[in-house]
Amino acid sequence: MEVFRVLHLDDLLEAQPHRVVLDGQPILLTKIDGEPHAISDVCPHNGTSLSGGIVKEGCVTCPAHLWRFSLHDGQRQGNPEVRVRVYGTRLTADGWIEVEVPAAPTVRSLREVLLAHARGEDVNAPSA
Ligand code: FES
């Protein structure tokens, strides 16, 4: 896991999605009630960048087909079995946002995903 200093909290607008790429991982960073939140910027439906969506009521709406994801736990609203990765965030004493980025997830083939699903594994769980 690496920790990246990204932006000063004052430079991040409330409820505005901000895309960053850290260690090769596209991340949507935003501020809700003054607190930073970070989730994957890749919609699990079809790969659209979620940072092109609208942030409202603690969720971001994918601009492609309007799936909504919680910025707190990454769950798709109405279908919690689908979710995006949530990244840990913290503030330094002088107001900088730091994002915790685990190792990039392993890319699995469709065959590997189907076999994992057949074994009863959670195929939506983030892998390290
Ligand atoms: S690509 Fe995001 S809802 Fe379809």
Boltz pocket constraint, residues with backbone or C-beta under 6 A from the ligand:
constraints:
  - pocket:
      binder: B
      contacts: [[A, 43], [A, 44], [A, 45], [A, 46], [A, 47], [A, 48], [A, 62], [A, 63], [A, 64], [A, 65], [A, 66], [A, 67]]
      max_distance: 6.0
